[in-house]
Amino acid sequence: MTANEQALANSKAADLSKLTGADQYAFSADVEEWFQVGAFENTLAREKWSSLESRVERQTRSVLQLLDTLSVKGTFFCLGWVAERTPSLIKEIVAAGHELACHGTDHRRLFTLEKAAIKHDIMGAKKLLEDISGTQVLGYRAPSFSLTPEVWWVYELLREAGFAYSSSLYPVKTDHYGMEKAPRGPFYPLGSGILEIPMTVCDTPFGRAPASGGGYFRLLPYSVSKRLLKKGAAQASSPGIFYMHPWEMDLGQPYVAEAPLLSRFRHYQGQAGLPRKLRYLASDFKFVPIKDIYCTLFTQSNNGAGE
Ligand SMILES: [Zn+2]
């Protein structure tokens, strides 16, 4: 059995008949600094991070303002690193009516860490976010969708830590991330009680395409992104999920000229058009936080918590 097959062997599909409002889509944002991205990991070393200009507060506020004008509520997966330095931002996110969720401590990919370090990374961030916000954090998203079959036991850890769900898998293969064999609809890995809600993908005549946003949403024409998201959700018979990063629409952020050309393209391309595309998106889809769609499928003591 391959690691992939082993990981999926004990998985159980979620019963989506329990969902209310299945026509809704989930909006999510991963809150991290502009320099904490995979595209710059070989150019901007972690040791340099504290000397770089922090822009996450103003960037996230721009997103909060835009979502407010669009009447969109979403789920904000925040880094512990950000919460520690800008606790007021975490409170603002919650005060604006969004769901607060956890993106780990400092954006290290899970499969690069030892078990104790992963535990520290995830539990530390959850506790910090909960202490600052006074709300229970139910959701987790692994940095760069790095919850791979090699570290599948992380789902047990998430249960122990009191999470109800994870949104850490992208059932597509890209050069940066992805687990093509992962189920496309929500499922319970390892019978752990944690609901995994994978990102949306779309099968096209040209192959499987990521359909949840991120860099692709900036690169592709809006009409194509809209079609992929809608069709991908229909193919998986489950609500589509969209994600973005606050740094993606900050035209004033520093330009990292020494990064490789492809990395710069990935990071900067299409930033100016993002607010316009988000406006279109909000008029075409009904977006809500992840927990609003899925709370009836949460199990154990977390059922209904945070409501
Ligand atoms: Zn991230």
py3Dmol code that shows the C-alpha trace and the ligand (Angstrom):
import py3Dmol

protein = """\
ATOM      1  CA  MET A   1       0.000   0.000   0.000  1.00  0.00           C
ATOM      2  CA  THR A   2       1.327   3.444  -0.834  1.00  0.00           C
ATOM      3  CA  ALA A   3       1.310   6.214   1.771  1.00  0.00           C
ATOM      4  CA  ASN A   4      -1.538   7.740  -0.182  1.00  0.00           C
ATOM      5  CA  GLU A   5      -3.661   4.602  -0.099  1.00  0.00           C
ATOM      6  CA  GLN A   6      -2.904   3.991   3.555  1.00  0.00           C
ATOM      7  CA  ALA A   7      -3.907   7.516   4.468  1.00  0.00           C
ATOM      8  CA  LEU A   8      -7.222   7.237   2.700  1.00  0.00           C
ATOM      9  CA  ALA A   9      -8.050   3.667   3.748  1.00  0.00           C
ATOM     10  CA  ASN A  10      -9.912   4.607   6.925  1.00  0.00           C
ATOM     11  CA  SER A  11     -11.547   7.726   5.601  1.00  0.00           C
ATOM     12  CA  LYS A  12     -15.295   8.108   5.732  1.00  0.00           C
ATOM     13  CA  ALA A  13     -17.234  10.445   3.458  1.00  0.00           C
ATOM     14  CA  ALA A  14     -19.391  13.016   5.246  1.00  0.00           C
ATOM     15  CA  ASP A  15     -23.173  12.781   4.878  1.00  0.00           C
ATOM     16  CA  LEU A  16     -23.943  16.000   3.044  1.00  0.00           C
ATOM     17  CA  SER A  17     -27.702  15.468   3.294  1.00  0.00           C
ATOM     18  CA  LYS A  18     -27.360  17.035   6.753  1.00  0.00           C
ATOM     19  CA  LEU A  19     -26.231  20.336   5.243  1.00  0.00           C
ATOM     20  CA  THR A  20     -28.582  23.234   5.111  1.00  0.00           C
ATOM     21  CA  GLY A  21     -27.975  25.895   2.470  1.00  0.00           C
ATOM     22  CA  ALA A  22     -25.900  23.649   0.219  1.00  0.00           C
ATOM     23  CA  ASP A  23     -26.028  26.325  -2.485  1.00  0.00           C
ATOM     24  CA  GLN A  24     -23.755  28.512  -0.372  1.00  0.00           C
ATOM     25  CA  TYR A  25     -20.032  28.916  -0.938  1.00  0.00           C
ATOM     26  CA  ALA A  26     -17.360  29.364   1.703  1.00  0.00           C
ATOM     27  CA  PHE A  27     -15.101  32.419   1.659  1.00  0.00           C
ATOM     28  CA  SER A  28     -11.720  32.147   3.359  1.00  0.00           C
ATOM     29  CA  ALA A  29      -8.596  34.263   3.762  1.00  0.00           C
ATOM     30  CA  ASP A  30      -5.167  33.111   4.940  1.00  0.00           C
ATOM     31  CA  VAL A  31      -3.742  35.902   7.067  1.00  0.00           C
ATOM     32  CA  GLU A  32       0.044  36.037   6.786  1.00  0.00           C
ATOM     33  CA  GLU A  33       2.729  38.614   5.960  1.00  0.00           C
ATOM     34  CA  TRP A  34       3.725  39.291   2.342  1.00  0.00           C
ATOM     35  CA  PHE A  35       7.137  37.756   3.050  1.00  0.00           C
ATOM     36  CA  GLN A  36       5.836  34.514   4.590  1.00  0.00           C
ATOM     37  CA  VAL A  37       4.957  32.943   1.260  1.00  0.00           C
ATOM     38  CA  GLY A  38       6.315  29.866  -0.484  1.00  0.00           C
ATOM     39  CA  ALA A  39       7.356  31.966  -3.494  1.00  0.00           C
ATOM     40  CA  PHE A  40       9.938  33.863  -1.435  1.00  0.00           C
ATOM     41  CA  GLU A  41      11.093  31.115   0.937  1.00  0.00           C
ATOM     42  CA  ASN A  42      14.502  30.794  -0.746  1.00  0.00           C
ATOM     43  CA  THR A  43      15.003  34.548  -1.067  1.00  0.00           C
ATOM     44  CA  LEU A  44      13.751  35.996   2.224  1.00  0.00           C
ATOM     45  CA  ALA A  45      15.146  33.798   4.997  1.00  0.00           C
ATOM     46  CA  ARG A  46      13.155  33.398   8.210  1.00  0.00           C
ATOM     47  CA  GLU A  47      15.949  35.064  10.147  1.00  0.00           C
ATOM     48  CA  LYS A  48      15.271  38.238   8.160  1.00  0.00           C
ATOM     49  CA  TRP A  49      11.530  38.306   8.781  1.00  0.00           C
ATOM     50  CA  SER A  50      11.625  40.500  11.861  1.00  0.00           C
ATOM     51  CA  SER A  51      13.546  43.184   9.937  1.00  0.00           C
ATOM     52  CA  LEU A  52      11.039  43.329   7.060  1.00  0.00           C
ATOM     53  CA  GLU A  53       8.182  45.805   6.867  1.00  0.00           C
ATOM     54  CA  SER A  54       5.019  44.460   8.480  1.00  0.00           C
ATOM     55  CA  ARG A  55       2.021  45.198   6.256  1.00  0.00           C
ATOM     56  CA  VAL A  56      -0.436  42.540   7.365  1.00  0.00           C
ATOM     57  CA  GLU A  57      -2.546  44.943   9.441  1.00  0.00           C
ATOM     58  CA  ARG A  58      -3.229  47.416   6.665  1.00  0.00           C
ATOM     59  CA  GLN A  59      -3.624  44.624   4.106  1.00  0.00           C
ATOM     60  CA  THR A  60      -6.140  42.726   6.201  1.00  0.00           C
ATOM     61  CA  ARG A  61      -8.032  45.917   7.013  1.00  0.00           C
ATOM     62  CA  SER A  62      -8.414  46.556   3.267  1.00  0.00           C
ATOM     63  CA  VAL A  63      -9.905  43.096   2.899  1.00  0.00           C
ATOM     64  CA  LEU A  64     -12.220  43.647   5.893  1.00  0.00           C
ATOM     65  CA  GLN A  65     -13.396  46.947   4.401  1.00  0.00           C
ATOM     66  CA  LEU A  66     -13.996  45.443   0.976  1.00  0.00           C
ATOM     67  CA  LEU A  67     -15.894  42.464   2.412  1.00  0.00           C
ATOM     68  CA  ASP A  68     -17.953  44.847   4.516  1.00  0.00           C
ATOM     69  CA  THR A  69     -19.074  46.782   1.418  1.00  0.00           C
ATOM     70  CA  LEU A  70     -19.896  43.467  -0.271  1.00  0.00           C
ATOM     71  CA  SER A  71     -21.728  42.066   2.779  1.00  0.00           C
ATOM     72  CA  VAL A  72     -19.522  38.976   2.719  1.00  0.00           C
ATOM     73  CA  LYS A  73     -18.556  37.105   5.877  1.00  0.00           C
ATOM     74  CA  GLY A  74     -15.763  34.575   5.746  1.00  0.00           C
ATOM     75  CA  THR A  75     -13.285  32.458   7.651  1.00  0.00           C
ATOM     76  CA  PHE A  76      -9.884  34.001   8.445  1.00  0.00           C
ATOM     77  CA  PHE A  77      -7.107  31.451   8.974  1.00  0.00           C
ATOM     78  CA  CYS A  78      -4.544  33.465  10.937  1.00  0.00           C
ATOM     79  CA  LEU A  79      -0.919  32.733  11.755  1.00  0.00           C
ATOM     80  CA  GLY A  80       0.133  32.733  15.406  1.00  0.00           C
ATOM     81  CA  TRP A  81       3.087  34.871  14.274  1.00  0.00           C
ATOM     82  CA  VAL A  82       0.664  37.579  13.160  1.00  0.00           C
ATOM     83  CA  ALA A  83      -1.571  37.238  16.234  1.00  0.00           C
ATOM     84  CA  GLU A  84       1.373  37.662  18.580  1.00  0.00           C
ATOM     85  CA  ARG A  85       2.494  40.905  16.923  1.00  0.00           C
ATOM     86  CA  THR A  86      -0.880  42.415  16.043  1.00  0.00           C
ATOM     87  CA  PRO A  87      -3.460  41.123  18.534  1.00  0.00           C
ATOM     88  CA  SER A  88      -5.755  44.062  17.779  1.00  0.00           C
ATOM     89  CA  LEU A  89      -6.112  42.807  14.193  1.00  0.00           C
ATOM     90  CA  ILE A  90      -7.378  39.454  15.441  1.00  0.00           C
ATOM     91  CA  LYS A  91      -9.990  41.247  17.532  1.00  0.00           C
ATOM     92  CA  GLU A  92     -11.010  43.369  14.530  1.00  0.00           C
ATOM     93  CA  ILE A  93     -11.577  40.272  12.401  1.00  0.00           C
ATOM     94  CA  VAL A  94     -13.872  38.797  15.049  1.00  0.00           C
ATOM     95  CA  ALA A  95     -15.625  42.110  15.723  1.00  0.00           C
ATOM     96  CA  ALA A  96     -16.415  42.379  12.003  1.00  0.00           C
ATOM     97  CA  GLY A  97     -18.404  39.134  12.259  1.00  0.00           C
ATOM     98  CA  HIS A  98     -15.971  36.756  10.557  1.00  0.00           C
ATOM     99  CA  GLU A  99     -14.967  33.306  11.744  1.00  0.00           C
ATOM    100  CA  LEU A 100     -11.496  33.151  13.291  1.00  0.00           C
ATOM    101  CA  ALA A 101      -9.474  30.043  12.407  1.00  0.00           C
ATOM    102  CA  CYS A 102      -5.891  28.828  12.679  1.00  0.00           C
ATOM    103  CA  HIS A 103      -3.116  28.715  10.040  1.00  0.00           C
ATOM    104  CA  GLY A 104      -0.418  27.438  12.450  1.00  0.00           C
ATOM    105  CA  THR A 105       2.367  29.476  14.010  1.00  0.00           C
ATOM    106  CA  ASP A 106       4.882  30.575  11.410  1.00  0.00           C
ATOM    107  CA  HIS A 107       4.030  28.935   8.113  1.00  0.00           C
ATOM    108  CA  ARG A 108       6.372  25.973   8.222  1.00  0.00           C
ATOM    109  CA  ARG A 109       5.166  23.153   6.016  1.00  0.00           C
ATOM    110  CA  LEU A 110       3.994  20.275   8.217  1.00  0.00           C
ATOM    111  CA  PHE A 111       5.971  17.558   6.416  1.00  0.00           C
ATOM    112  CA  THR A 112       9.237  19.401   7.178  1.00  0.00           C
ATOM    113  CA  LEU A 113       8.684  19.185  10.955  1.00  0.00           C
ATOM    114  CA  GLU A 114       9.026  16.561  13.679  1.00  0.00           C
ATOM    115  CA  LYS A 115       5.918  15.505  15.572  1.00  0.00           C
ATOM    116  CA  ALA A 116       6.690  17.560  18.691  1.00  0.00           C
ATOM    117  CA  ALA A 117       7.315  20.656  16.578  1.00  0.00           C
ATOM    118  CA  ILE A 118       4.027  20.220  14.717  1.00  0.00           C
ATOM    119  CA  LYS A 119       2.179  19.877  17.997  1.00  0.00           C
ATOM    120  CA  HIS A 120       3.818  23.015  19.308  1.00  0.00           C
ATOM    121  CA  ASP A 121       3.106  24.900  16.061  1.00  0.00           C
ATOM    122  CA  ILE A 122      -0.590  24.037  15.927  1.00  0.00           C
ATOM    123  CA  MET A 123      -1.543  24.085  19.602  1.00  0.00           C
ATOM    124  CA  GLY A 124       0.455  27.240  20.327  1.00  0.00           C
ATOM    125  CA  ALA A 125      -1.292  29.161  17.565  1.00  0.00           C
ATOM    126  CA  LYS A 126      -4.753  27.920  18.569  1.00  0.00           C
ATOM    127  CA  LYS A 127      -4.300  28.917  22.191  1.00  0.00           C
ATOM    128  CA  LEU A 128      -2.946  32.340  21.254  1.00  0.00           C
ATOM    129  CA  LEU A 129      -5.841  33.054  18.887  1.00  0.00           C
ATOM    130  CA  GLU A 130      -8.381  31.928  21.483  1.00  0.00           C
ATOM    131  CA  ASP A 131      -6.780  33.919  24.304  1.00  0.00           C
ATOM    132  CA  ILE A 132      -6.724  37.095  22.221  1.00  0.00           C
ATOM    133  CA  SER A 133     -10.195  36.744  20.719  1.00  0.00           C
ATOM    134  CA  GLY A 134     -12.098  35.090  23.540  1.00  0.00           C
ATOM    135  CA  THR A 135     -13.718  32.806  20.942  1.00  0.00           C
ATOM    136  CA  GLN A 136     -13.278  29.116  20.255  1.00  0.00           C
ATOM    137  CA  VAL A 137     -11.214  28.311  17.168  1.00  0.00           C
ATOM    138  CA  LEU A 138     -12.692  25.331  15.309  1.00  0.00           C
ATOM    139  CA  GLY A 139     -10.891  25.371  11.983  1.00  0.00           C
ATOM    140  CA  TYR A 140      -7.330  24.717  10.853  1.00  0.00           C
ATOM    141  CA  ARG A 141      -5.599  25.134   7.497  1.00  0.00           C
ATOM    142  CA  ALA A 142      -2.090  23.755   7.010  1.00  0.00           C
ATOM    143  CA  PRO A 143       0.437  26.159   5.452  1.00  0.00           C
ATOM    144  CA  SER A 144       0.719  25.537   1.692  1.00  0.00           C
ATOM    145  CA  PHE A 145      -1.751  22.622   1.966  1.00  0.00           C
ATOM    146  CA  SER A 146       1.066  20.590   3.523  1.00  0.00           C
ATOM    147  CA  LEU A 147      -1.044  17.984   5.361  1.00  0.00           C
ATOM    148  CA  THR A 148       0.343  15.125   3.249  1.00  0.00           C
ATOM    149  CA  PRO A 149      -0.082  11.332   3.732  1.00  0.00           C
ATOM    150  CA  GLU A 150       3.326  11.268   5.504  1.00  0.00           C
ATOM    151  CA  VAL A 151       1.899  13.325   8.368  1.00  0.00           C
ATOM    152  CA  TRP A 152      -1.680  12.045   8.243  1.00  0.00           C
ATOM    153  CA  TRP A 153      -1.672  11.512  12.032  1.00  0.00           C
ATOM    154  CA  VAL A 154      -1.950  15.287  12.314  1.00  0.00           C
ATOM    155  CA  TYR A 155      -5.723  14.745  12.170  1.00  0.00           C
ATOM    156  CA  GLU A 156      -5.510  12.939  15.549  1.00  0.00           C
ATOM    157  CA  LEU A 157      -3.571  15.857  16.884  1.00  0.00           C
ATOM    158  CA  LEU A 158      -6.169  18.310  15.611  1.00  0.00           C
ATOM    159  CA  ARG A 159      -8.858  16.355  17.430  1.00  0.00           C
ATOM    160  CA  GLU A 160      -6.834  16.353  20.644  1.00  0.00           C
ATOM    161  CA  ALA A 161      -6.325  20.094  20.272  1.00  0.00           C
ATOM    162  CA  GLY A 162     -10.096  20.618  20.071  1.00  0.00           C
ATOM    163  CA  PHE A 163     -10.502  21.497  16.409  1.00  0.00           C
ATOM    164  CA  ALA A 164     -13.686  20.482  14.596  1.00  0.00           C
ATOM    165  CA  TYR A 165     -12.491  20.748  11.019  1.00  0.00           C
ATOM    166  CA  SER A 166      -9.543  21.205   8.712  1.00  0.00           C
ATOM    167  CA  SER A 167      -9.352  22.701   5.237  1.00  0.00           C
ATOM    168  CA  SER A 168      -5.855  21.579   4.381  1.00  0.00           C
ATOM    169  CA  LEU A 169      -6.071  19.482   1.229  1.00  0.00           C
ATOM    170  CA  TYR A 170      -6.102  20.463  -2.436  1.00  0.00           C
ATOM    171  CA  PRO A 171      -7.054  17.427  -4.566  1.00  0.00           C
ATOM    172  CA  VAL A 172      -4.908  18.538  -7.506  1.00  0.00           C
ATOM    173  CA  LYS A 173      -1.249  18.255  -8.421  1.00  0.00           C
ATOM    174  CA  THR A 174       0.695  21.497  -8.805  1.00  0.00           C
ATOM    175  CA  ASP A 175       4.453  22.042  -8.535  1.00  0.00           C
ATOM    176  CA  HIS A 176       3.986  23.615  -5.095  1.00  0.00           C
ATOM    177  CA  TYR A 177       1.299  21.573  -3.359  1.00  0.00           C
ATOM    178  CA  GLY A 178      -1.619  19.261  -3.811  1.00  0.00           C
ATOM    179  CA  MET A 179      -2.804  15.686  -3.184  1.00  0.00           C
ATOM    180  CA  GLU A 180      -4.511  14.603  -6.348  1.00  0.00           C
ATOM    181  CA  LYS A 181      -5.906  11.378  -4.886  1.00  0.00           C
ATOM    182  CA  ALA A 182      -7.636  13.071  -1.958  1.00  0.00           C
ATOM    183  CA  PRO A 183     -11.451  12.937  -1.947  1.00  0.00           C
ATOM    184  CA  ARG A 184     -13.078  16.007  -3.459  1.00  0.00           C
ATOM    185  CA  GLY A 185     -15.908  16.211  -0.956  1.00  0.00           C
ATOM    186  CA  PRO A 186     -15.751  16.609   2.860  1.00  0.00           C
ATOM    187  CA  PHE A 187     -14.665  13.474   4.731  1.00  0.00           C
ATOM    188  CA  TYR A 188     -13.482  12.202   8.112  1.00  0.00           C
ATOM    189  CA  PRO A 189      -9.848  10.995   7.875  1.00  0.00           C
ATOM    190  CA  LEU A 190      -8.798   8.137  10.187  1.00  0.00           C
ATOM    191  CA  GLY A 191     -12.230   8.165  11.771  1.00  0.00           C
ATOM    192  CA  SER A 192     -10.682  10.985  13.803  1.00  0.00           C
ATOM    193  CA  GLY A 193     -13.852  13.018  14.140  1.00  0.00           C
ATOM    194  CA  ILE A 194     -12.168  15.891  12.331  1.00  0.00           C
ATOM    195  CA  LEU A 195     -14.031  16.943   9.198  1.00  0.00           C
ATOM    196  CA  GLU A 196     -11.617  17.611   6.333  1.00  0.00           C
ATOM    197  CA  ILE A 197     -13.075  20.065   3.827  1.00  0.00           C
ATOM    198  CA  PRO A 198     -10.880  19.947   0.705  1.00  0.00           C
ATOM    199  CA  MET A 199     -10.435  22.902  -1.637  1.00  0.00           C
ATOM    200  CA  THR A 200     -12.481  22.932  -4.830  1.00  0.00           C
ATOM    201  CA  VAL A 201     -11.053  21.545  -8.070  1.00  0.00           C
ATOM    202  CA  CYS A 202     -12.607  21.197 -11.506  1.00  0.00           C
ATOM    203  CA  ASP A 203     -12.090  18.421 -14.045  1.00  0.00           C
ATOM    204  CA  THR A 204     -11.810  19.935 -17.513  1.00  0.00           C
ATOM    205  CA  PRO A 205     -10.990  18.501 -20.958  1.00  0.00           C
ATOM    206  CA  PHE A 206      -7.433  19.716 -20.302  1.00  0.00           C
ATOM    207  CA  GLY A 207      -7.102  17.983 -16.938  1.00  0.00           C
ATOM    208  CA  ARG A 208      -7.893  18.829 -13.339  1.00  0.00           C
ATOM    209  CA  ALA A 209      -7.673  22.507 -12.440  1.00  0.00           C
ATOM    210  CA  PRO A 210      -7.474  24.235  -9.042  1.00  0.00           C
ATOM    211  CA  ALA A 211     -10.722  26.181  -8.678  1.00  0.00           C
ATOM    212  CA  SER A 212     -10.540  27.727  -5.198  1.00  0.00           C
ATOM    213  CA  GLY A 213      -8.776  30.966  -6.030  1.00  0.00           C
ATOM    214  CA  GLY A 214      -5.322  31.886  -4.743  1.00  0.00           C
ATOM    215  CA  GLY A 215      -2.876  32.926  -7.458  1.00  0.00           C
ATOM    216  CA  TYR A 216      -4.976  31.344 -10.194  1.00  0.00           C
ATOM    217  CA  PHE A 217      -7.804  33.749  -9.462  1.00  0.00           C
ATOM    218  CA  ARG A 218      -5.480  36.677 -10.171  1.00  0.00           C
ATOM    219  CA  LEU A 219      -4.052  35.079 -13.311  1.00  0.00           C
ATOM    220  CA  LEU A 220      -7.175  33.782 -15.040  1.00  0.00           C
ATOM    221  CA  PRO A 221      -9.949  35.921 -16.526  1.00  0.00           C
ATOM    222  CA  TYR A 222     -12.808  36.241 -14.034  1.00  0.00           C
ATOM    223  CA  SER A 223     -15.259  34.403 -16.302  1.00  0.00           C
ATOM    224  CA  VAL A 224     -12.976  31.340 -16.294  1.00  0.00           C
ATOM    225  CA  SER A 225     -12.520  31.379 -12.497  1.00  0.00           C
ATOM    226  CA  LYS A 226     -16.259  31.687 -11.993  1.00  0.00           C
ATOM    227  CA  ARG A 227     -16.936  28.721 -14.251  1.00  0.00           C
ATOM    228  CA  LEU A 228     -14.278  26.561 -12.585  1.00  0.00           C
ATOM    229  CA  LEU A 229     -15.578  27.278  -9.083  1.00  0.00           C
ATOM    230  CA  LYS A 230     -19.205  26.664  -9.991  1.00  0.00           C
ATOM    231  CA  LYS A 231     -18.529  23.561 -12.048  1.00  0.00           C
ATOM    232  CA  GLY A 232     -16.036  22.178  -9.527  1.00  0.00           C
ATOM    233  CA  ALA A 233     -18.589  22.473  -6.717  1.00  0.00           C
ATOM    234  CA  ALA A 234     -21.236  20.773  -8.868  1.00  0.00           C
ATOM    235  CA  GLN A 235     -18.868  17.940  -9.834  1.00  0.00           C
ATOM    236  CA  ALA A 236     -18.027  17.299  -6.162  1.00  0.00           C
ATOM    237  CA  SER A 237     -21.681  17.732  -5.111  1.00  0.00           C
ATOM    238  CA  SER A 238     -20.509  19.905  -2.248  1.00  0.00           C
ATOM    239  CA  PRO A 239     -20.269  23.637  -1.516  1.00  0.00           C
ATOM    240  CA  GLY A 240     -17.368  25.378  -3.267  1.00  0.00           C
ATOM    241  CA  ILE A 241     -14.656  27.031  -1.228  1.00  0.00           C
ATOM    242  CA  PHE A 242     -12.708  30.163  -2.157  1.00  0.00           C
ATOM    243  CA  TYR A 243      -9.512  31.499  -0.598  1.00  0.00           C
ATOM    244  CA  MET A 244      -7.264  34.529  -0.896  1.00  0.00           C
ATOM    245  CA  HIS A 245      -4.479  36.268   1.014  1.00  0.00           C
ATOM    246  CA  PRO A 246      -4.596  39.908   2.163  1.00  0.00           C
ATOM    247  CA  TRP A 247      -1.129  40.538   0.607  1.00  0.00           C
ATOM    248  CA  GLU A 248      -2.582  39.711  -2.813  1.00  0.00           C
ATOM    249  CA  MET A 249      -4.166  43.129  -3.191  1.00  0.00           C
ATOM    250  CA  ASP A 250      -1.474  45.338  -1.667  1.00  0.00           C
ATOM    251  CA  LEU A 251       0.116  47.324  -4.491  1.00  0.00           C
ATOM    252  CA  GLY A 252       2.392  49.146  -2.040  1.00  0.00           C
ATOM    253  CA  GLN A 253       4.288  46.112  -0.789  1.00  0.00           C
ATOM    254  CA  PRO A 254       8.070  45.914  -1.366  1.00  0.00           C
ATOM    255  CA  TYR A 255       9.233  44.400  -4.647  1.00  0.00           C
ATOM    256  CA  VAL A 256      11.582  41.454  -4.144  1.00  0.00           C
ATOM    257  CA  ALA A 257      13.742  41.892  -7.235  1.00  0.00           C
ATOM    258  CA  GLU A 258      16.158  39.139  -6.238  1.00  0.00           C
ATOM    259  CA  ALA A 259      13.461  36.420  -6.234  1.00  0.00           C
ATOM    260  CA  PRO A 260      13.318  34.112  -9.293  1.00  0.00           C
ATOM    261  CA  LEU A 261      11.218  35.378 -12.198  1.00  0.00           C
ATOM    262  CA  LEU A 262       8.522  32.703 -11.786  1.00  0.00           C
ATOM    263  CA  SER A 263       8.201  33.449  -8.060  1.00  0.00           C
ATOM    264  CA  ARG A 264       7.791  37.167  -8.754  1.00  0.00           C
ATOM    265  CA  PHE A 265       5.208  36.431 -11.416  1.00  0.00           C
ATOM    266  CA  ARG A 266       3.302  34.211  -8.984  1.00  0.00           C
ATOM    267  CA  HIS A 267       3.355  36.796  -6.248  1.00  0.00           C
ATOM    268  CA  TYR A 268       2.719  40.094  -8.046  1.00  0.00           C
ATOM    269  CA  GLN A 269       0.761  39.218 -11.184  1.00  0.00           C
ATOM    270  CA  GLY A 270      -2.842  40.439 -11.253  1.00  0.00           C
ATOM    271  CA  GLN A 271      -2.854  42.205  -7.871  1.00  0.00           C
ATOM    272  CA  ALA A 272      -4.387  45.404  -9.239  1.00  0.00           C
ATOM    273  CA  GLY A 273      -7.410  43.560 -10.619  1.00  0.00           C
ATOM    274  CA  LEU A 274      -8.167  41.531  -7.500  1.00  0.00           C
ATOM    275  CA  PRO A 275     -10.620  43.924  -5.762  1.00  0.00           C
ATOM    276  CA  ARG A 276     -12.642  44.191  -8.980  1.00  0.00           C
ATOM    277  CA  LYS A 277     -12.741  40.402  -9.363  1.00  0.00           C
ATOM    278  CA  LEU A 278     -13.780  39.994  -5.713  1.00  0.00           C
ATOM    279  CA  ARG A 279     -16.694  42.355  -6.350  1.00  0.00           C
ATOM    280  CA  TYR A 280     -17.838  40.229  -9.281  1.00  0.00           C
ATOM    281  CA  LEU A 281     -17.412  37.101  -7.188  1.00  0.00           C
ATOM    282  CA  ALA A 282     -19.526  38.465  -4.350  1.00  0.00           C
ATOM    283  CA  SER A 283     -22.327  39.295  -6.766  1.00  0.00           C
ATOM    284  CA  ASP A 284     -22.258  35.841  -8.401  1.00  0.00           C
ATOM    285  CA  PHE A 285     -21.970  33.626  -5.297  1.00  0.00           C
ATOM    286  CA  LYS A 286     -23.469  33.585  -1.830  1.00  0.00           C
ATOM    287  CA  PHE A 287     -20.500  33.449   0.557  1.00  0.00           C
ATOM    288  CA  VAL A 288     -20.519  32.546   4.234  1.00  0.00           C
ATOM    289  CA  PRO A 289     -17.896  31.357   6.770  1.00  0.00           C
ATOM    290  CA  ILE A 290     -16.931  27.689   6.594  1.00  0.00           C
ATOM    291  CA  LYS A 291     -18.472  26.815   9.961  1.00  0.00           C
ATOM    292  CA  ASP A 292     -21.840  28.244   8.926  1.00  0.00           C
ATOM    293  CA  ILE A 293     -22.045  25.672   6.148  1.00  0.00           C
ATOM    294  CA  TYR A 294     -20.591  22.683   7.946  1.00  0.00           C
ATOM    295  CA  CYS A 295     -21.365  22.958  11.676  1.00  0.00           C
ATOM    296  CA  THR A 296     -24.068  20.277  11.436  1.00  0.00           C
ATOM    297  CA  LEU A 297     -21.330  17.840  10.388  1.00  0.00           C
ATOM    298  CA  PHE A 298     -18.980  18.646  13.254  1.00  0.00           C
ATOM    299  CA  THR A 299     -18.730  15.732  15.684  1.00  0.00           C
ATOM    300  CA  GLN A 300     -17.914  15.196  19.335  1.00  0.00           C
ATOM    301  CA  SER A 301     -17.796  17.974  21.867  1.00  0.00           C
ATOM    302  CA  ASN A 302     -17.238  20.618  19.235  1.00  0.00           C
ATOM    303  CA  ASN A 303     -20.699  20.168  17.777  1.00  0.00           C
ATOM    304  CA  GLY A 304     -22.261  23.578  17.453  1.00  0.00           C
ATOM    305  CA  ALA A 305     -19.529  25.243  19.454  1.00  0.00           C
ATOM    306  CA  GLY A 306     -18.659  28.821  18.667  1.00  0.00           C
ATOM    307  CA  GLU A 307     -22.179  29.611  17.530  1.00  0.00           C
TER     308      GLU A 307
END
"""
ligand_1 = """\
1
ZN
Zn -0.451 30.479 4.025
"""
view = py3Dmol.view(width=600, height=400)
view.addModel(protein, "pdb")
view.setStyle({"model": 0}, {"cartoon": {"style": "trace"}})
view.addModel(ligand_1, "xyz")
view.setStyle({"model": 1}, {"stick": {}})
view.zoomTo()
view.show()
